[in-house]
Amino acid sequence: MIHPAPADSTPAPGGGQPLLHQKGPETQRFGTVKQLPLGLGHDTRMYACQRLNRVLADTQMLHSLYKKHHWLVRGATFHALHQMLDRHAEAQLALVDELAERVQSLGGVAVGDPRHAAELTSVPRPPDGVEPVPVMLSRLLDAHERILVDARDAAARIAAEGDEGSNDLLVSGVLRTGEAQVWFLAEHLVDTPLVRA
């Protein structure tokens, strides 16, 4: 039996009804930092957020490239590459989260929308279709190099500003992870005989 709604069907506060389709103004614009008691000046935090967001956008694109190539890789080395590319993608996704949270912890606004990241990235867009495996790996290596060059420069400049936390994330996270992944990728592009020296 269906019971009719009461005459006043306005939900009581906290009554369990979701408040859907809400709209409102931005509470903080991208490219701004709010004041936090971190012992770091406004300009230092602003600069760090700008540099971290650039690395973040590139890292989001690198993660997407890894997933694309993980799905589309083929050939005799399919299984090994399929698994390796997925592991690398997971590590890049962890860096995306760490970079975004660092920006937020500095009072900034992290690049959170993939369309916004695509506007900021220096990583070239791949074709929509499938490329040969060596081209996929070369594309990943190029993206890594772009990030590593930018992250090294950002780490040095941010350290000079006294932001050791952001420097540590760039060096211990972005650089070390990227360098290890470059090694693994590059070794797959060595043209070496399998059964005869």
HELIX and SHEET records of a PDB file:
HELIX    1   1 HIS A   42  LEU A   72  1                                  31    
HELIX    2   2 PHE A   78  SER A  105  1                                  28    
HELIX    3   3 PRO A  114  LEU A  120  1                                   7    
HELIX    4   4 VAL A  133  ALA A  160  1                                  28    
HELIX    5   5 GLU A  164  ASP A  168  1                                   5    
HELIX    6   6 LEU A  169  LEU A  175  3                                   7    
HELIX    7   7 ARG A  176  GLU A  187  1                                  12    
END                                                                             
